[in-house]
Amino acid sequence: MLQNDSEQISPIPSASWREVVSRLIKSEMSKRKIKYDDLSRLLEELGTKQTAANLRNKINRGIMGADLLIQLVLVLNLQHLTPDMIREILATVDE
């Protein structure tokens, strides 16, 4: 598992990273009561066309381009993402 700066980092499977992305985005959507249709409209305001079904698929799989991830961070108004938050999510992925 991922350790602090001074400790060894163990390999983490790609599927775990995808699950972190999925859980992070879903959590932020839930906090803000944003549905996939809402997310689609918010992204369209940035000039990005994604259907609600397409977003649901990408977010559920945790697979998307970096550009879409950054746009989601922006429209969801994600203020803080720390290494500890990522470690916390990773710790629950394998449970």
N, CA, C and O atoms as a GROMACS GRO file, in nm:
protein
  380
    1MET      N    1   0.084  -0.119   0.000
    1MET     CA    2   0.000   0.000   0.000
    1MET      C    3   0.088   0.124   0.000
    1MET      O    4   0.204   0.120   0.042
    2LEU      N    5   0.033   0.233  -0.046
    2LEU     CA    6   0.104   0.359  -0.055
    2LEU      C    7   0.138   0.410   0.085
    2LEU      O    8   0.051   0.414   0.172
    3GLN      N    9   0.262   0.448   0.105
    3GLN     CA   10   0.310   0.492   0.236
    3GLN      C   11   0.342   0.641   0.233
    3GLN      O   12   0.330   0.706   0.129
    4ASN      N   13   0.384   0.694   0.347
    4ASN     CA   14   0.427   0.833   0.356
    4ASN      C   15   0.556   0.854   0.279
    4ASN      O   16   0.617   0.757   0.234
    5ASP      N   17   0.598   0.978   0.264
    5ASP     CA   18   0.713   1.015   0.182
    5ASP      C   19   0.839   0.934   0.209
    5ASP      O   20   0.909   0.896   0.115
    6SER      N   21   0.869   0.908   0.334
    6SER     CA   22   0.995   0.843   0.369
    6SER      C   23   0.989   0.691   0.363
    6SER      O   24   1.092   0.625   0.378
    7GLU      N   25   0.872   0.634   0.342
    7GLU     CA   26   0.856   0.490   0.342
    7GLU      C   27   0.846   0.435   0.200
    7GLU      O   28   0.817   0.508   0.106
    8GLN      N   29   0.869   0.306   0.188
    8GLN     CA   30   0.861   0.236   0.060
    8GLN      C   31   0.718   0.238   0.006
    8GLN      O   32   0.622   0.228   0.082
    9ILE      N   33   0.704   0.250  -0.125
    9ILE     CA   34   0.574   0.246  -0.189
    9ILE      C   35   0.556   0.108  -0.252
    9ILE      O   36   0.638   0.066  -0.333
   10SER      N   37   0.450   0.039  -0.213
   10SER     CA   38   0.419  -0.091  -0.270
   10SER      C   39   0.338  -0.072  -0.398
   10SER      O   40   0.263   0.024  -0.409
   11PRO      N   41   0.352  -0.164  -0.493
   11PRO     CA   42   0.273  -0.154  -0.617
   11PRO      C   43   0.123  -0.160  -0.587
   11PRO      O   44   0.078  -0.236  -0.501
   12ILE      N   45   0.049  -0.080  -0.660
   12ILE     CA   46  -0.096  -0.077  -0.646
   12ILE      C   47  -0.156  -0.104  -0.783
   12ILE      O   48  -0.119  -0.036  -0.880
   13PRO      N   49  -0.246  -0.201  -0.795
   13PRO     CA   50  -0.303  -0.234  -0.926
   13PRO      C   51  -0.382  -0.118  -0.986
   13PRO      O   52  -0.439  -0.036  -0.913
   14SER      N   53  -0.385  -0.112  -1.118
   14SER     CA   54  -0.459  -0.007  -1.189
   14SER      C   55  -0.606  -0.004  -1.147
   14SER      O   56  -0.664   0.104  -1.134
   15ALA      N   57  -0.664  -0.120  -1.125
   15ALA     CA   58  -0.805  -0.125  -1.086
   15ALA      C   59  -0.830  -0.050  -0.956
   15ALA      O   60  -0.936   0.009  -0.938
   16SER      N   61  -0.734  -0.052  -0.865
   16SER     CA   62  -0.750   0.021  -0.739
   16SER      C   63  -0.749   0.172  -0.763
   16SER      O   64  -0.827   0.244  -0.702
   17TRP      N   65  -0.661   0.218  -0.851
   17TRP     CA   66  -0.657   0.361  -0.883
   17TRP      C   67  -0.788   0.404  -0.948
   17TRP      O   68  -0.839   0.512  -0.920
   18ARG      N   69  -0.841   0.320  -1.036
   18ARG     CA   70  -0.968   0.352  -1.101
   18ARG      C   71  -1.080   0.361  -0.999
   18ARG      O   72  -1.168   0.447  -1.009
   19GLU      N   73  -1.076   0.272  -0.901
   19GLU     CA   74  -1.178   0.275  -0.796
   19GLU      C   75  -1.166   0.403  -0.713
   19GLU      O   76  -1.268   0.458  -0.670
   20VAL      N   77  -1.046   0.450  -0.690
   20VAL     CA   78  -1.026   0.576  -0.618
   20VAL      C   79  -1.091   0.690  -0.695
   20VAL      O   80  -1.162   0.772  -0.637
   21VAL      N   81  -1.066   0.697  -0.825
   21VAL     CA   82  -1.125   0.802  -0.909
   21VAL      C   83  -1.277   0.793  -0.902
   21VAL      O   84  -1.344   0.894  -0.881
   22SER      N   85  -1.331   0.675  -0.919
   22SER     CA   86  -1.475   0.655  -0.916
   22SER      C   87  -1.535   0.700  -0.783
   22SER      O   88  -1.632   0.776  -0.781
   23ARG      N   89  -1.479   0.654  -0.674
   23ARG     CA   90  -1.532   0.689  -0.541
   23ARG      C   91  -1.519   0.838  -0.512
   23ARG      O   92  -1.609   0.897  -0.452
   24LEU      N   93  -1.409   0.897  -0.552
   24LEU     CA   94  -1.388   1.039  -0.528
   24LEU      C   95  -1.495   1.122  -0.600
   24LEU      O   96  -1.557   1.209  -0.539
   25ILE      N   97  -1.515   1.096  -0.729
   25ILE     CA   98  -1.613   1.174  -0.806
   25ILE      C   99  -1.754   1.149  -0.753
   25ILE      O  100  -1.831   1.244  -0.735
   26LYS      N  101  -1.789   1.024  -0.728
   26LYS     CA  102  -1.923   0.994  -0.676
   26LYS      C  103  -1.947   1.060  -0.540
   26LYS      O  104  -2.056   1.110  -0.513
   27SER      N  105  -1.846   1.061  -0.457
   27SER     CA  106  -1.858   1.124  -0.325
   27SER      C  107  -1.885   1.273  -0.339
   27SER      O  108  -1.972   1.327  -0.271
   28GLU      N  109  -1.811   1.338  -0.426
   28GLU     CA  110  -1.830   1.482  -0.446
   28GLU      C  111  -1.967   1.511  -0.506
   28GLU      O  112  -2.031   1.610  -0.470
   29MET      N  113  -2.012   1.426  -0.598
   29MET     CA  114  -2.146   1.444  -0.656
   29MET      C  115  -2.252   1.430  -0.546
   29MET      O  116  -2.346   1.509  -0.541
   30SER      N  117  -2.236   1.332  -0.461
   30SER     CA  118  -2.332   1.308  -0.354
   30SER      C  119  -2.336   1.425  -0.255
   30SER      O  120  -2.444   1.468  -0.214
   31LYS      N  121  -2.220   1.475  -0.217
   31LYS     CA  122  -2.213   1.589  -0.124
   31LYS      C  123  -2.289   1.709  -0.177
   31LYS      O  124  -2.351   1.783  -0.101
   32ARG      N  125  -2.284   1.727  -0.308
   32ARG     CA  126  -2.345   1.845  -0.370
   32ARG      C  127  -2.482   1.815  -0.430
   32ARG      O  128  -2.545   1.902  -0.491
   33LYS      N  129  -2.529   1.690  -0.412
   33LYS     CA  130  -2.658   1.648  -0.467
   33LYS      C  131  -2.665   1.672  -0.618
   33LYS      O  132  -2.766   1.719  -0.670
   34ILE      N  133  -2.557   1.640  -0.687
   34ILE     CA  134  -2.548   1.656  -0.832
   34ILE      C  135  -2.570   1.521  -0.898
   34ILE      O  136  -2.503   1.424  -0.865
   35LYS      N  137  -2.664   1.516  -0.990
   35LYS     CA  138  -2.694   1.395  -1.067
   35LYS      C  139  -2.613   1.399  -1.198
   35LYS      O  140  -2.554   1.501  -1.232
   36TYR      N  141  -2.613   1.287  -1.268
   36TYR     CA  142  -2.537   1.279  -1.393
   36TYR      C  143  -2.590   1.376  -1.498
   36TYR      O  144  -2.512   1.432  -1.575
   37ASP      N  145  -2.722   1.398  -1.502
   37ASP     CA  146  -2.778   1.497  -1.595
   37ASP      C  147  -2.727   1.637  -1.562
   37ASP      O  148  -2.694   1.715  -1.651
   38ASP      N  149  -2.720   1.669  -1.433
   38ASP     CA  150  -2.668   1.799  -1.388
   38ASP      C  151  -2.522   1.813  -1.429
   38ASP      O  152  -2.480   1.917  -1.479
   39LEU      N  153  -2.447   1.707  -1.408
   39LEU     CA  154  -2.305   1.708  -1.442
   39LEU      C  155  -2.286   1.731  -1.591
   39LEU      O  156  -2.197   1.806  -1.632
   40SER      N  157  -2.368   1.667  -1.671
   40SER     CA  158  -2.362   1.685  -1.816
   40SER      C  159  -2.385   1.831  -1.854
   40SER      O  160  -2.314   1.886  -1.939
   41ARG      N  161  -2.484   1.894  -1.791
   41ARG     CA  162  -2.513   2.035  -1.820
   41ARG      C  163  -2.399   2.126  -1.775
   41ARG      O  164  -2.362   2.220  -1.845
   42LEU      N  165  -2.344   2.098  -1.657
   42LEU     CA  166  -2.232   2.180  -1.607
   42LEU      C  167  -2.111   2.170  -1.700
   42LEU      O  168  -2.044   2.270  -1.727
   43LEU      N  169  -2.083   2.051  -1.747
   43LEU     CA  170  -1.970   2.033  -1.839
   43LEU      C  171  -1.996   2.102  -1.972
   43LEU      O  172  -1.904   2.157  -2.034
   44GLU      N  173  -2.121   2.100  -2.016
   44GLU     CA  174  -2.155   2.166  -2.143
   44GLU      C  175  -2.129   2.316  -2.134
   44GLU      O  176  -2.094   2.378  -2.234
   45GLU      N  177  -2.147   2.374  -2.016
   45GLU     CA  178  -2.117   2.516  -1.997
   45GLU      C  179  -1.969   2.544  -2.019
   45GLU      O  180  -1.932   2.657  -2.053
   46LEU      N  181  -1.884   2.443  -2.001
   46LEU     CA  182  -1.740   2.456  -2.027
   46LEU      C  183  -1.706   2.424  -2.172
   46LEU      O  184  -1.591   2.439  -2.215
   47GLY      N  185  -1.808   2.380  -2.248
   47GLY     CA  186  -1.784   2.344  -2.386
   47GLY      C  187  -1.756   2.196  -2.407
   47GLY      O  188  -1.715   2.155  -2.516
   48THR      N  189  -1.779   2.115  -2.304
   48THR     CA  190  -1.756   1.971  -2.312
   48THR      C  191  -1.889   1.900  -2.321
   48THR      O  192  -1.974   1.913  -2.234
   49LYS      N  193  -1.906   1.823  -2.427
   49LYS     CA  194  -2.031   1.750  -2.446
   49LYS      C  195  -2.012   1.606  -2.403
   49LYS      O  196  -1.937   1.530  -2.464
   50GLN      N  197  -2.081   1.570  -2.296
   50GLN     CA  198  -2.082   1.433  -2.244
   50GLN      C  199  -2.226   1.403  -2.202
   50GLN      O  200  -2.285   1.478  -2.124
   51THR      N  201  -2.281   1.295  -2.254
   51THR     CA  202  -2.416   1.258  -2.211
   51THR      C  203  -2.411   1.206  -2.068
   51THR      O  204  -2.306   1.164  -2.019
   52ALA      N  205  -2.526   1.209  -2.002
   52ALA     CA  206  -2.533   1.157  -1.866
   52ALA      C  207  -2.494   1.009  -1.864
   52ALA      O  208  -2.424   0.964  -1.773
   53ALA      N  209  -2.539   0.933  -1.964
   53ALA     CA  210  -2.506   0.790  -1.971
   53ALA      C  211  -2.356   0.768  -1.989
   53ALA      O  212  -2.298   0.679  -1.927
   54ASN      N  213  -2.294   0.850  -2.072
   54ASN     CA  214  -2.150   0.839  -2.095
   54ASN      C  215  -2.073   0.872  -1.967
   54ASN      O  216  -1.977   0.803  -1.932
   55LEU      N  217  -2.114   0.977  -1.898
   55LEU     CA  218  -2.049   1.015  -1.772
   55LEU      C  219  -2.065   0.905  -1.667
   55LEU      O  220  -1.970   0.871  -1.596
   56ARG      N  221  -2.185   0.850  -1.659
   56ARG     CA  222  -2.210   0.742  -1.562
   56ARG      C  223  -2.115   0.625  -1.588
   56ARG      O  224  -2.057   0.570  -1.495
   57ASN      N  225  -2.100   0.588  -1.715
   57ASN     CA  226  -2.012   0.478  -1.752
   57ASN      C  227  -1.866   0.508  -1.716
   57ASN      O  228  -1.799   0.424  -1.657
   58LYS      N  229  -1.819   0.626  -1.753
   58LYS     CA  230  -1.679   0.663  -1.725
   58LYS      C  231  -1.652   0.672  -1.576
   58LYS      O  232  -1.549   0.624  -1.527
   59ILE      N  233  -1.743   0.733  -1.503
   59ILE     CA  234  -1.724   0.750  -1.359
   59ILE      C  235  -1.733   0.616  -1.287
   59ILE      O  236  -1.654   0.588  -1.197
   60ASN      N  237  -1.828   0.533  -1.326
   60ASN     CA  238  -1.840   0.401  -1.262
   60ASN      C  239  -1.716   0.316  -1.285
   60ASN      O  240  -1.676   0.241  -1.196
   61ARG      N  241  -1.656   0.326  -1.403
   61ARG     CA  242  -1.535   0.249  -1.432
   61ARG      C  243  -1.410   0.318  -1.378
   61ARG      O  244  -1.306   0.254  -1.361
   62GLY      N  245  -1.420   0.448  -1.352
   62GLY     CA  246  -1.304   0.523  -1.304
   62GLY      C  247  -1.202   0.547  -1.413
   62GLY      O  248  -1.084   0.572  -1.384
   63ILE      N  249  -1.245   0.539  -1.538
   63ILE     CA  250  -1.154   0.556  -1.651
   63ILE      C  251  -1.201   0.677  -1.733
   63ILE      O  252  -1.312   0.679  -1.786
   64MET      N  253  -1.113   0.776  -1.741
   64MET     CA  254  -1.142   0.897  -1.819
   64MET      C  255  -1.011   0.967  -1.846
   64MET      O  256  -0.910   0.940  -1.781
   65GLY      N  257  -1.013   1.056  -1.942
   65GLY     CA  258  -0.894   1.134  -1.972
   65GLY      C  259  -0.867   1.236  -1.862
   65GLY      O  260  -0.956   1.274  -1.786
   66ALA      N  261  -0.744   1.278  -1.856
   66ALA     CA  262  -0.705   1.379  -1.756
   66ALA      C  263  -0.783   1.508  -1.775
   66ALA      O  264  -0.817   1.575  -1.678
   67ASP      N  265  -0.812   1.542  -1.901
   67ASP     CA  266  -0.887   1.665  -1.927
   67ASP      C  267  -1.026   1.659  -1.864
   67ASP      O  268  -1.071   1.756  -1.802
   68LEU      N  269  -1.095   1.546  -1.879
   68LEU     CA  270  -1.228   1.532  -1.820
   68LEU      C  271  -1.219   1.531  -1.667
   68LEU      O  272  -1.303   1.591  -1.600
   69LEU      N  273  -1.120   1.465  -1.613
   69LEU     CA  274  -1.103   1.463  -1.467
   69LEU      C  275  -1.086   1.605  -1.412
   69LEU      O  276  -1.147   1.641  -1.312
   70ILE      N  277  -1.003   1.685  -1.478
   70ILE     CA  278  -0.982   1.824  -1.433
   70ILE      C  279  -1.111   1.905  -1.447
   70ILE      O  280  -1.142   1.987  -1.360
   71GLN      N  281  -1.186   1.882  -1.554
   71GLN     CA  282  -1.313   1.952  -1.571
   71GLN      C  283  -1.412   1.913  -1.462
   71GLN      O  284  -1.486   1.997  -1.412
   72LEU      N  285  -1.414   1.786  -1.426
   72LEU     CA  286  -1.502   1.741  -1.318
   72LEU      C  287  -1.463   1.804  -1.185
   72LEU      O  288  -1.550   1.846  -1.108
   73VAL      N  289  -1.334   1.811  -1.158
   73VAL     CA  290  -1.286   1.878  -1.036
   73VAL      C  291  -1.336   2.022  -1.034
   73VAL      O  292  -1.376   2.073  -0.930
   74LEU      N  293  -1.332   2.088  -1.148
   74LEU     CA  294  -1.374   2.227  -1.158
   74LEU      C  295  -1.525   2.242  -1.137
   74LEU      O  296  -1.568   2.322  -1.053
   75VAL      N  297  -1.606   2.166  -1.211
   75VAL     CA  298  -1.751   2.184  -1.200
   75VAL      C  299  -1.806   2.132  -1.067
   75VAL      O  300  -1.911   2.178  -1.022
   76LEU      N  301  -1.737   2.037  -1.005
   76LEU     CA  302  -1.779   1.989  -0.873
   76LEU      C  303  -1.723   2.076  -0.760
   76LEU      O  304  -1.754   2.056  -0.643
   77ASN      N  305  -1.641   2.173  -0.798
   77ASN     CA  306  -1.583   2.268  -0.702
   77ASN      C  307  -1.506   2.196  -0.592
   77ASN      O  308  -1.516   2.230  -0.474
   78LEU      N  309  -1.429   2.096  -0.632
   78LEU     CA  310  -1.346   2.021  -0.537
   78LEU      C  311  -1.234   2.112  -0.489
   78LEU      O  312  -1.148   2.152  -0.568
   79GLN      N  313  -1.234   2.143  -0.361
   79GLN     CA  314  -1.139   2.239  -0.306
   79GLN      C  315  -1.009   2.177  -0.259
   79GLN      O  316  -0.903   2.238  -0.272
   80HIS      N  317  -1.018   2.057  -0.205
   80HIS     CA  318  -0.898   1.996  -0.146
   80HIS      C  319  -0.891   1.848  -0.182
   80HIS      O  320  -0.988   1.775  -0.166
   81LEU      N  321  -0.778   1.807  -0.230
   81LEU     CA  322  -0.750   1.666  -0.252
   81LEU      C  323  -0.609   1.643  -0.201
   81LEU      O  324  -0.511   1.688  -0.261
   82THR      N  325  -0.600   1.572  -0.091
   82THR     CA  326  -0.470   1.552  -0.028
   82THR      C  327  -0.424   1.408  -0.044
   82THR      O  328  -0.505   1.318  -0.069
   83PRO      N  329  -0.294   1.384  -0.030
   83PRO     CA  330  -0.245   1.246  -0.032
   83PRO      C  331  -0.314   1.159   0.074
   83PRO      O  332  -0.340   1.042   0.050
   84ASP      N  333  -0.341   1.217   0.190
   84ASP     CA  334  -0.409   1.140   0.295
   84ASP      C  335  -0.550   1.097   0.252
   84ASP      O  336  -0.594   0.987   0.284
   85MET      N  337  -0.620   1.184   0.179
   85MET     CA  338  -0.753   1.148   0.129
   85MET      C  339  -0.742   1.030   0.033
   85MET      O  340  -0.823   0.938   0.038
   86ILE      N  341  -0.643   1.034  -0.054
   86ILE     CA  342  -0.624   0.926  -0.151
   86ILE      C  343  -0.589   0.796  -0.078
   86ILE      O  344  -0.643   0.690  -0.110
   87ARG      N  345  -0.500   0.804   0.020
   87ARG     CA  346  -0.463   0.686   0.099
   87ARG      C  347  -0.585   0.627   0.170
   87ARG      O  348  -0.601   0.505   0.177
   88GLU      N  349  -0.669   0.714   0.222
   88GLU     CA  350  -0.789   0.669   0.293
   88GLU      C  351  -0.882   0.592   0.200
   88GLU      O  352  -0.934   0.487   0.237
   89ILE      N  353  -0.902   0.644   0.080
   89ILE     CA  354  -0.986   0.575  -0.018
   89ILE      C  355  -0.921   0.443  -0.058
   89ILE      O  356  -0.988   0.340  -0.065
   90LEU      N  357  -0.791   0.446  -0.085
   90LEU     CA  358  -0.719   0.324  -0.123
   90LEU      C  359  -0.732   0.216  -0.016
   90LEU      O  360  -0.745   0.098  -0.048
   91ALA      N  361  -0.728   0.256   0.109
   91ALA     CA  362  -0.736   0.160   0.219
   91ALA      C  363  -0.870   0.087   0.219
   91ALA      O  364  -0.878  -0.028   0.263
   92THR      N  365  -0.975   0.152   0.170
   92THR     CA  366  -1.107   0.089   0.169
   92THR      C  367  -1.132   0.010   0.042
   92THR      O  368  -1.225  -0.071   0.038
   93VAL      N  369  -1.053   0.032  -0.062
   93VAL     CA  370  -1.072  -0.038  -0.189
   93VAL      C  371  -1.054  -0.187  -0.174
   93VAL      O  372  -1.130  -0.265  -0.232
   94ASP      N  373  -0.956  -0.229  -0.099
   94ASP     CA  374  -0.924  -0.370  -0.086
   94ASP      C  375  -1.008  -0.443   0.017
   94ASP      O  376  -0.995  -0.564   0.035
   95GLU      N  377  -1.094  -0.370   0.085
   95GLU     CA  378  -1.176  -0.434   0.190
   95GLU      C  379  -1.291  -0.510   0.132
   95GLU      O  380  -1.370  -0.570   0.206
   0.00000   0.00000   0.00000
